[in-house]
């Protein structure tokens, strides 16, 4: 069955294919069921992927089951990458969700999976089975490459559903009601197909969301109807791999294509809560932690368990962010920048020339949705390791308006972090992009001493820095200075800054 006709067939056969489970209590599984081993864990996880679903269209759609999960749990929104990291396609999207790392690590750049590094960054089911071989893992995917390529490791049972959402749901209902999987990953496809055929702003797209919502409702009924449900610890996550343009299609860097969300429902997730610092790569480590797997630094995951993600000082600025001043491409209603630092932080612009684009004169605190909209296609979409509000020095955008003689030259200064002993580690997420003459230098000041160079940046770097430093005898504080210079060059982003002994 082709992807182009599956959505209509699935909608037409929905009612006939699935019978309501209301009033039906499933029997507790006592052994393998249709090729799926019997699970061994009280902690249970269900991850539901709804391909190509825009968050802004979800919140206006008739989707009572998904909205009930949102009302009783956490909803987190964020943006995806775009080229040159990877296009907004299903292959990179689902690979990031399954592995907990971004495309520059897992290597999937399109839907052909050429160059994938699942040997280094395996899927969450493989990690779970490796750590706990007695676990029961189920994958049922309407888009076959998810079961064939993304989850290509140790999952106990992988079902390729050949773009038939109704069968995906009915198989899930069957195994959840009559079997005993510990972790289940489902994928529905019809919203993405409606987007391709009719556009993300179409009534058909909204109808597809409604149709998938009914399927999700059937799956949730199967979970809640389990005889052992009351004694189980269920974590339910719903997510997507990318959005769609209004006209239909994805792969580019528009805001509509980069939309993503995570709905997280389970113990510890406050009803109706919302966050902006959760990413798709956080799903895999969250599932693994819930299932009792100890995460290893050697895995080099980009994501973190959601309950370990702590907002930093920059994130507290979100309520005070401003709308555009000089920028013209950013929507007028989007609030996403400020030059006012959080408590303890300062910005030294004493070397900055006058003028330039107001929003980017010196270090700025910004959100992805604001900053990337300033100019698409210049690698700003690669800043995936920052969360929520981050600090950015952007000499390229600043230079787009006339300014005084000289180059961009601004220094971001941290508060004094407490230190002790002889060694400390400077940690932060960063995206340093070069496009012309520029410099980036990180200094550290112990107590009232002179600045000491920790590292100079002269080539591209996108990742997490953990830089060891020697603490002088008697020093009790350490302050960081991030100095960036350039003219019509590129940018430097910094986030999640800490100094720990």
C-alpha positions as CSV (number, residue, x, y, z in Angstrom):
1,X,0.0,0.0,0.0
2,X,1.5,3.3,-1.0
3,X,2.0,6.2,1.4
4,X,-0.2,8.4,-0.8
5,X,-3.4,6.3,-0.3
6,X,-3.0,4.9,3.2
7,X,-4.4,7.9,5.1
8,X,-7.8,7.8,3.4
9,X,-8.1,4.0,3.8
10,X,-7.2,4.1,7.4
11,X,-9.8,6.8,8.2
12,X,-12.5,4.8,6.3
13,X,-11.8,1.6,8.1
14,X,-11.2,2.9,11.6
15,X,-14.5,2.2,13.2
16,X,-14.7,-1.3,11.7
17,X,-11.2,-2.3,12.5
18,X,-11.1,-1.5,16.2
19,X,-13.7,-2.5,18.8
20,X,-14.1,-0.4,22.0
21,X,-12.5,-1.9,25.1
22,X,-14.8,-0.1,27.5
23,X,-15.8,-2.5,30.2
24,X,-13.3,-5.1,29.1
25,X,-10.6,-6.2,31.5
26,X,-7.6,-7.8,29.9
27,X,-6.0,-10.8,31.5
28,X,-2.5,-10.6,32.9
29,X,0.0,-12.1,30.6
30,X,1.8,-15.1,32.0
31,X,4.1,-16.0,29.1
32,X,5.1,-15.0,25.6
33,X,2.3,-13.7,23.4
34,X,2.5,-14.0,19.6
35,X,6.3,-13.7,19.5
36,X,6.6,-11.1,22.2
37,X,8.3,-12.2,25.5
38,X,6.5,-11.6,28.7
39,X,7.7,-8.4,30.4
40,X,9.4,-8.4,33.8
41,X,9.1,-4.8,34.9
42,X,6.6,-2.8,36.9
43,X,7.8,0.3,35.1
44,X,6.1,0.5,31.7
45,X,6.6,2.9,28.8
46,X,4.5,3.7,25.8
47,X,6.0,6.1,23.2
48,X,3.6,7.2,20.4
49,X,5.0,9.0,17.4
50,X,2.6,10.9,15.2
51,X,4.5,11.7,12.0
52,X,4.6,15.3,10.6
53,X,2.3,16.9,13.2
54,X,2.4,20.6,13.8
55,X,1.9,21.7,17.4
56,X,-0.1,24.8,16.4
57,X,-2.5,22.6,14.5
58,X,-2.7,20.0,17.2
59,X,-3.9,22.6,19.8
60,X,-6.7,23.7,17.5
61,X,-7.7,20.2,16.3
62,X,-10.5,18.0,17.6
63,X,-8.2,15.7,19.5
64,X,-9.7,14.9,22.9
65,X,-7.4,12.0,23.8
66,X,-4.2,13.8,23.1
67,X,-5.5,16.9,24.8
68,X,-6.5,14.9,27.8
69,X,-2.9,13.7,28.1
70,X,-1.7,17.3,27.8
71,X,-4.2,18.4,30.5
72,X,-3.0,15.7,32.9
73,X,0.7,15.9,32.2
74,X,3.5,17.9,30.7
75,X,3.6,19.6,27.3
76,X,7.0,20.8,26.0
77,X,7.6,22.6,22.7
78,X,10.8,23.3,20.9
79,X,12.3,23.5,17.4
80,X,14.2,21.0,15.4
81,X,17.5,21.5,13.5
82,X,17.6,22.2,9.8
83,X,20.4,22.0,7.2
84,X,23.3,21.8,7.3
85,X,22.8,19.6,10.4
86,X,20.1,17.7,8.6
87,X,16.9,18.5,6.7
88,X,13.5,18.2,8.5
89,X,12.8,14.7,7.3
90,X,11.5,11.5,9.0
91,X,14.8,9.6,8.9
92,X,16.8,12.1,10.9
93,X,13.8,13.0,13.1
94,X,12.9,9.5,14.3
95,X,16.6,8.6,14.6
96,X,17.1,11.5,17.0
97,X,14.1,10.5,19.0
98,X,15.1,6.8,19.2
99,X,18.8,7.3,19.9
100,X,18.9,10.4,22.1
101,X,21.5,12.2,19.9
102,X,21.3,14.7,17.1
103,X,22.1,14.0,13.4
104,X,25.7,15.1,13.6
105,X,26.2,12.0,15.8
106,X,23.8,9.4,14.6
107,X,24.6,10.2,11.0
108,X,21.2,10.0,9.4
109,X,20.7,12.9,7.1
110,X,17.8,11.7,4.9
111,X,15.4,8.8,4.5
112,X,18.0,6.5,2.9
113,X,19.9,6.0,6.2
114,X,23.2,6.0,4.3
115,X,26.0,6.9,6.8
116,X,24.0,6.0,9.9
117,X,26.0,5.3,13.0
118,X,23.5,3.1,15.0
119,X,26.5,1.0,16.0
120,X,27.8,3.9,18.1
121,X,24.4,5.3,19.0
122,X,21.8,2.5,19.1
123,X,18.1,2.9,19.6
124,X,16.5,3.0,23.1
125,X,15.1,-0.6,22.8
126,X,18.6,-1.9,22.1
127,X,20.0,0.0,25.1
128,X,17.2,-1.4,27.3
129,X,17.7,-5.0,26.1
130,X,21.5,-4.7,26.5
131,X,21.1,-3.5,30.1
132,X,18.2,-5.8,30.9
133,X,17.9,-8.8,28.5
134,X,14.7,-9.9,30.3
135,X,12.9,-6.7,29.3
136,X,10.1,-7.0,26.7
137,X,10.3,-4.4,23.8
138,X,7.8,-3.9,21.1
139,X,8.0,-1.6,18.0
140,X,5.0,-1.2,15.6
141,X,5.5,1.4,12.8
142,X,3.3,2.5,10.0
143,X,6.4,3.8,8.2
144,X,8.4,0.7,7.8
145,X,11.9,2.2,8.0
146,X,11.3,2.9,11.7
147,X,11.1,-0.8,12.4
148,X,13.6,-1.8,9.7
149,X,16.3,0.9,10.1
150,X,15.9,3.0,13.2
151,X,15.0,0.2,15.6
152,X,17.4,-2.2,13.9
153,X,19.0,-3.7,16.9
154,X,17.7,-5.8,19.8
155,X,14.0,-5.0,20.1
156,X,12.1,-8.3,20.8
157,X,9.4,-7.7,18.2
158,X,9.4,-5.2,15.3
159,X,6.3,-5.0,13.2
160,X,6.3,-3.2,9.8
161,X,2.8,-2.0,9.3
162,X,3.2,-0.8,5.7
163,X,1.6,2.6,6.2
164,X,-1.6,1.2,7.7
165,X,-2.3,3.2,10.9
166,X,-5.4,1.1,11.7
167,X,-3.3,-2.1,11.8
168,X,-0.6,-0.3,13.9
169,X,-3.3,0.6,16.5
170,X,-5.0,-2.8,16.4
171,X,-1.7,-4.7,16.8
172,X,-0.8,-2.3,19.7
173,X,-4.1,-2.9,21.3
174,X,-3.7,-6.6,21.0
175,X,-0.2,-6.8,22.5
176,X,-1.0,-4.3,25.3
177,X,-4.2,-6.0,26.3
178,X,-3.1,-9.6,25.9
179,X,0.7,-9.5,26.1
180,X,3.0,-7.8,28.5
181,X,5.5,-5.4,26.8
182,X,7.7,-3.3,29.1
183,X,8.4,-0.7,26.5
184,X,6.3,0.0,23.4
185,X,7.1,2.3,20.5
186,X,4.3,3.1,18.0
187,X,4.3,5.2,14.9
188,X,1.3,6.6,13.0
189,X,1.7,8.1,9.6
190,X,-1.6,9.6,8.3
191,X,-1.1,13.1,9.5
192,X,2.2,13.4,7.6
193,X,0.5,12.0,4.5
194,X,-2.4,14.5,4.8
195,X,0.2,17.3,5.0
196,X,1.9,16.1,1.8
197,X,-1.3,15.8,0.0
198,X,-3.3,18.8,1.2
199,X,-1.0,21.0,3.3
200,X,-0.5,21.7,6.9
201,X,-3.2,24.4,6.9
202,X,-5.9,22.2,5.3
203,X,-9.1,20.7,6.8
204,X,-7.8,17.3,5.7
205,X,-4.7,17.8,7.9
206,X,-6.9,18.6,10.9
207,X,-9.1,15.6,10.1
208,X,-6.1,13.4,10.1
209,X,-5.1,14.6,13.5
210,X,-8.6,13.8,14.7
211,X,-8.4,10.3,13.1
212,X,-5.1,9.5,14.8
213,X,-6.4,10.8,18.1
214,X,-9.1,8.2,17.9
215,X,-6.5,5.5,17.4
216,X,-4.5,6.8,20.3
217,X,-7.6,6.6,22.4
218,X,-8.0,2.9,21.5
219,X,-4.4,2.3,22.5
220,X,-4.8,4.2,25.8
221,X,-7.9,2.1,26.6
222,X,-5.9,-1.0,26.1
223,X,-3.3,0.3,28.6
224,X,-5.9,1.3,31.2
225,X,-7.8,-1.9,30.8
226,X,-4.9,-4.1,31.7
227,X,-5.6,-6.3,34.7
228,X,-2.2,-5.2,36.2
229,X,-2.6,-1.5,35.3
230,X,-3.2,-0.4,38.9
231,X,0.1,-1.9,40.1
232,X,2.2,-0.7,37.1
233,X,4.1,2.6,36.7
234,X,3.2,3.9,33.3
235,X,5.1,6.6,31.4
236,X,3.3,7.7,28.2
237,X,5.1,10.1,25.7
238,X,3.6,11.4,22.5
239,X,5.9,13.2,20.0
240,X,6.5,14.0,16.3
241,X,9.5,14.1,14.0
242,X,8.8,17.4,12.1
243,X,6.0,19.7,11.0
244,X,4.7,20.8,7.6
245,X,4.4,24.0,5.6
246,X,0.9,25.4,5.1
247,X,1.1,24.3,1.4
248,X,2.4,20.9,2.3
249,X,5.8,19.4,2.6
250,X,8.8,19.5,4.8
251,X,12.6,19.2,4.8
252,X,13.3,23.0,4.9
253,X,14.0,25.4,7.7
254,X,10.7,27.3,8.2
255,X,9.2,27.6,11.6
256,X,6.2,25.4,10.6
257,X,8.6,22.6,9.4
258,X,10.8,22.7,12.5
259,X,7.9,22.5,15.0
260,X,8.1,19.6,17.5
261,X,6.5,18.8,20.8
262,X,6.6,16.2,23.6
263,X,3.5,15.3,25.6
264,X,4.7,13.5,28.8
265,X,2.2,11.8,31.1
266,X,3.1,9.8,34.2
267,X,4.1,10.1,37.9
268,X,6.0,13.3,38.6
269,X,4.7,15.3,35.6
270,X,2.4,18.1,36.9
271,X,-1.0,18.3,35.3
272,X,-1.2,21.1,32.6
273,X,2.5,22.0,33.0
274,X,4.4,23.5,30.1
275,X,8.1,23.8,29.4
276,X,10.4,25.1,26.6
277,X,13.6,23.3,27.5
278,X,12.7,19.8,26.6
279,X,14.0,18.3,23.3
280,X,13.2,15.2,21.2
281,X,16.6,13.7,22.2
282,X,15.4,13.7,25.8
283,X,12.9,11.0,25.1
284,X,15.3,8.1,24.9
285,X,17.2,8.8,28.1
286,X,13.9,9.5,29.9
287,X,12.5,6.1,28.8
288,X,15.7,4.3,29.8
289,X,15.8,5.9,33.2
290,X,12.2,5.1,33.8
291,X,13.0,1.5,32.9
292,X,15.8,1.4,35.4
293,X,18.8,1.7,33.1
294,X,21.8,3.6,34.4
295,X,22.9,6.1,31.7
296,X,26.6,6.0,30.9
297,X,28.7,9.1,30.1
298,X,30.5,7.0,27.4
299,X,27.2,6.9,25.4
300,X,27.6,10.7,24.8
301,X,23.9,11.2,24.7
302,X,22.7,14.7,23.8
303,X,19.5,14.3,25.7
304,X,18.9,14.0,29.4
305,X,16.1,12.4,31.5
306,X,13.4,15.1,31.7
307,X,13.4,15.0,35.5
308,X,17.1,15.9,35.5
309,X,16.8,19.0,33.3
310,X,17.0,22.1,35.4
311,X,16.3,25.5,34.0
312,X,19.3,27.8,34.1
313,X,19.6,31.5,34.8
314,X,19.1,32.5,31.2
315,X,15.7,30.6,31.1
316,X,14.3,32.9,33.8
317,X,14.5,35.8,31.3
318,X,11.7,34.4,29.1
319,X,8.8,36.4,30.7
320,X,10.8,39.6,30.1
321,X,11.8,39.1,26.5
322,X,11.0,41.8,23.9
323,X,9.6,42.0,20.4
324,X,11.7,43.1,17.4
325,X,13.1,46.6,17.0
326,X,15.3,46.7,13.8
327,X,14.6,43.2,12.5
328,X,12.0,42.9,9.8
329,X,11.7,39.2,9.1
330,X,10.7,38.2,12.6
331,X,6.9,38.2,13.2
332,X,6.0,41.3,15.1
333,X,4.2,39.4,17.9
334,X,7.3,37.2,18.6
335,X,9.0,38.1,21.8
336,X,12.4,36.6,22.1
337,X,15.4,38.8,23.0
338,X,16.8,41.0,25.6
339,X,20.1,42.7,26.5
340,X,19.3,42.6,30.2
341,X,21.2,39.8,31.8
342,X,20.0,37.6,34.7
343,X,21.1,38.4,38.2
344,X,24.9,38.1,38.6
345,X,25.7,38.2,34.8
346,X,27.0,41.2,33.0
347,X,27.8,42.2,29.4
348,X,30.9,44.4,28.7
349,X,30.2,46.4,25.5
350,X,32.9,49.0,26.1
351,X,34.7,47.9,22.9
352,X,31.5,47.8,20.8
353,X,31.1,50.5,18.0
354,X,27.8,52.4,18.1
355,X,24.9,51.4,15.9
356,X,24.3,48.2,14.2
357,X,21.1,46.1,14.5
358,X,19.7,46.8,17.9
359,X,18.7,43.3,18.8
360,X,22.3,41.9,18.3
361,X,24.4,44.8,19.6
362,X,26.7,42.8,21.9
363,X,25.8,39.6,23.6
364,X,22.0,39.0,23.5
365,X,19.8,36.5,25.4
366,X,17.4,35.0,22.9
367,X,15.1,32.1,22.0
368,X,15.5,29.9,18.9
369,X,12.2,30.9,17.4
370,X,13.3,34.6,17.5
371,X,17.0,34.3,16.6
372,X,16.7,31.8,13.7
373,X,13.9,33.9,12.1
374,X,16.3,36.8,11.8
375,X,17.8,35.1,8.7
376,X,17.1,31.5,7.6
377,X,19.6,29.3,6.0
378,X,22.8,30.6,7.8
379,X,23.3,27.7,10.2
380,X,21.5,29.2,13.1
381,X,19.2,26.2,13.0
382,X,22.2,24.0,14.1
383,X,22.0,25.4,17.7
384,X,20.2,22.4,19.0
385,X,22.1,21.9,22.2
386,X,20.9,25.1,23.7
387,X,17.7,25.0,25.7
388,X,15.0,27.6,26.0
389,X,16.8,31.0,26.4
390,X,20.5,31.1,25.5
391,X,23.2,33.7,25.1
392,X,24.3,34.6,21.5
393,X,26.9,36.9,20.0
394,X,25.9,37.4,16.3
395,X,28.2,39.7,14.4
396,X,26.6,38.8,11.1
397,X,23.2,40.1,11.9
398,X,24.5,43.1,13.9
399,X,26.5,44.2,10.8
400,X,23.3,44.4,8.7
401,X,22.7,48.0,9.8
402,X,25.2,50.8,9.6
403,X,27.4,51.2,12.7
404,X,30.5,53.1,13.9
405,X,34.0,52.1,12.9
406,X,35.3,48.9,14.2
407,X,34.2,45.3,14.7
408,X,31.8,43.6,17.0
409,X,33.6,43.1,20.3
410,X,31.5,42.1,23.3
411,X,32.2,40.0,26.5
412,X,29.7,38.0,28.4
413,X,30.7,37.8,32.1
414,X,29.4,35.2,34.5
415,X,28.7,35.4,38.2
416,X,31.4,34.2,40.6
417,X,31.0,30.5,40.9
418,X,32.2,28.9,44.2
419,X,35.2,26.6,43.8
420,X,37.3,24.5,46.1
421,X,40.2,22.1,46.0
422,X,42.7,22.1,43.1
423,X,40.6,21.2,40.1
424,X,37.4,22.4,38.6
425,X,35.4,21.8,35.3
426,X,33.9,24.5,33.2
427,X,30.8,23.2,31.4
428,X,28.5,24.7,28.8
429,X,26.6,24.0,25.6
430,X,27.9,25.9,22.6
431,X,27.6,26.4,18.9
432,X,30.5,28.3,17.5
433,X,30.2,29.0,13.7
434,X,32.8,30.7,11.6
435,X,32.0,32.6,8.4
436,X,34.8,35.2,8.1
437,X,37.3,36.9,10.4
438,X,36.2,36.4,14.0
439,X,37.5,35.2,17.4
440,X,36.1,33.5,20.4
441,X,38.0,33.4,23.7
442,X,37.0,32.0,27.1
443,X,38.8,33.3,30.1
444,X,38.6,32.5,33.8
445,X,39.2,34.8,36.7
446,X,40.0,33.2,40.1
447,X,39.1,35.6,43.0
448,X,40.6,39.0,42.2
449,X,43.3,37.6,39.9
450,X,44.1,38.3,36.3
451,X,42.0,36.6,33.5
452,X,43.5,33.3,32.3
453,X,42.8,31.9,28.9
454,X,40.9,28.6,29.1
455,X,40.3,28.0,25.4
456,X,40.3,29.9,22.1
457,X,37.8,29.1,19.4
458,X,38.8,29.6,15.7
459,X,36.9,26.8,14.0
460,X,33.4,25.4,14.1
461,X,32.3,23.6,17.2
462,X,28.8,22.4,18.1
463,X,28.6,20.4,21.3
464,X,29.0,20.3,25.1
465,X,32.2,21.6,26.5
466,X,33.8,20.2,29.7
467,X,37.0,22.0,30.2
468,X,39.3,21.1,33.2
469,X,41.0,24.0,35.0
470,X,43.5,24.2,37.8
471,X,42.3,26.1,40.9
472,X,45.0,28.2,42.5
473,X,45.7,27.7,46.1
474,X,43.3,29.7,48.3
475,X,40.9,30.5,45.5
476,X,37.2,30.2,46.4
477,X,35.5,31.8,43.4
478,X,35.8,31.6,39.6
479,X,34.3,34.0,37.1
480,X,34.0,33.3,33.3
481,X,34.5,35.8,30.4
482,X,33.2,34.9,26.9
483,X,34.7,37.4,24.5
484,X,33.6,37.3,20.8
485,X,34.8,39.6,18.0
486,X,33.9,39.7,14.3
487,X,32.4,41.8,11.5
488,X,29.8,40.3,9.1
489,X,31.1,36.9,10.3
490,X,29.0,34.3,12.1
491,X,28.0,33.7,15.7
492,X,28.8,32.1,19.1
493,X,26.0,30.7,21.4
494,X,26.5,29.7,25.0
495,X,24.1,28.0,27.4
496,X,23.9,25.9,30.6
497,X,27.1,27.4,32.0
498,X,28.6,26.0,35.2
499,X,31.8,25.7,37.1
500,X,32.1,22.7,39.4
501,X,34.9,21.5,41.6
